[in-house]
Amino acid sequence: MLPEMDGRDVCRALKSNPLTQSIPILMLTAKTEEVDRIVGFELGADDYVTKPFSPRELVLRVKAILRRKEVPPQEGKMIQIGDLSIDVDRHQVVIKKSPVQLTSTEFKLLVELTTHRGRVQTREHLLDKVWGYTYEGYARTVDTHIRRLREKLGLLGEYIETIRGVGYRFREEKV
């Protein structure tokens, strides 16, 4: 019921293009019939929500979709960025063949940032992923850990960019 192209066509176009086929799709529609939901899922939608809807439920459904789409670090996974080597399985970080001693939290923070290299990670997202909970109070604890992580990475700490008012990003290009 969108102008020009309906939601089914948008879904079909996104899922048929190799560049966009992995983008999660949640259909938010007034079409409540079972056949409409079935068609939506058959076209590749990850979830289907009908109007009227609860904004809170919508947020939870989006979070659930994003959790399912995340690629967890795999067994034996190595992350190599320039002179930085991260062995996720062995919980080791090496810069130019010299081991770097990180706390468990610093290691998880580094893996989270490098796994999503080039994308901004909010403080809240990092608290949820690294600390394992949504921190309701002072989110600046992330800043302290980032500062310590940068110090331990030396010159490679410049890979971690501060995105003011938002969070942090691990650069894609070499420093």
LUMMI-527603 format. One record per residue (C-alpha): x, y, z. Coordinates in steps of 0.02 Angstrom, whole numbers, plus 50000, padded with zeros to 5 digits. Each point is the difference from the previous one (the first is absolute). Layout:
# residues N
XYZ
...
***
This chain:
# residues 175
500005000050000
501515011449978
499995012549857
500884994649838
500544982950067
499154989650135
500914991950146
500004982749920
500905007149848
501265009050111
500324983850096
500164990049838
501225012749927
501105000450156
500064981150018
500394997149816
501515011750000
501614992050068
500545016950072
498425001950104
499374982450029
500714998950176
499115015850059
498704995250131
498215004649954
498565003050119
498345003049913
498915012550092
498304999949917
498125001850017
499774983549906
499484987750134
499434984849901
500954983850020
500354999049814
500845017250005
501154994550143
500434983849910
500425009349839
501085012350099
501004985850081
500144990649835
500745015549920
501345000450134
499345011350139
500794996350169
498465005650096
498265006649966
499105012450114
498235006149970
499215016650047
499545005150131
501634995450084
500895003750162
501575010649973
500834990550142
499644983249918
500635006849833
501665005050080
500174982850080
499634991349835
501325010649911
501264995750135
499574981549983
500265000649812
501675008750019
500564987150131
499584985849880
500955008549858
501605003050099
501444988749956
500844994250160
501884997750003
500344982749932
501074986450073
501815003549958
499595017049928
501455011849969
499775018549972
501455008149908
500085018849978
501705006449946
501244995750138
498584995350119
499574981550018
498574994050109
499794981450033
498234999350065
500104981750051
501625001850097
499535016950072
501655007449937
500455016749923
501665002749912
500735015849923
501544997449890
500334983050082
499935007750176
498584993950112
498845013150074
499274996650173
498165004650006
498704997350134
498524989049953
498905015449978
501305009049892
500174984449892
498114998549975
499925018649962
501384998549869
499174984749919
498315008849994
500765015549919
501064990549874
498624987749955
498925014949950
501435010049926
499455016049915
498325000650090
499635011450147
499644990950162
499015009850129
500504999550182
498364991350039
500334986649868
501764997150067
499354998750178
498734987149944
501224989749896
501595001450104
499335001250177
498474989349962
498665011750062
499175016449962
500755012250121
498705012550059
501185011950088
501695006949952
500474994349823
501675009050011
500814984250067
500224995549815
501055015849977
501194994750139
500244982749924
500255007449826
501345011750069
500924985450082
499834989449844
500725013949892
501495001650119
500344981449991
499884999849810
501275014149986
500025007949827
498664987849942
498845007750130
499695013449868
498944987249908
498665003050133
499065015849954
498895009850117
498375005049917
499475014350111
498284998350076
499794982449929
501374987550043
501524992049920
500554992849834
501494989249952
500705007249838
499994989449844
501525008249921
501794999550063
500585013850116
***
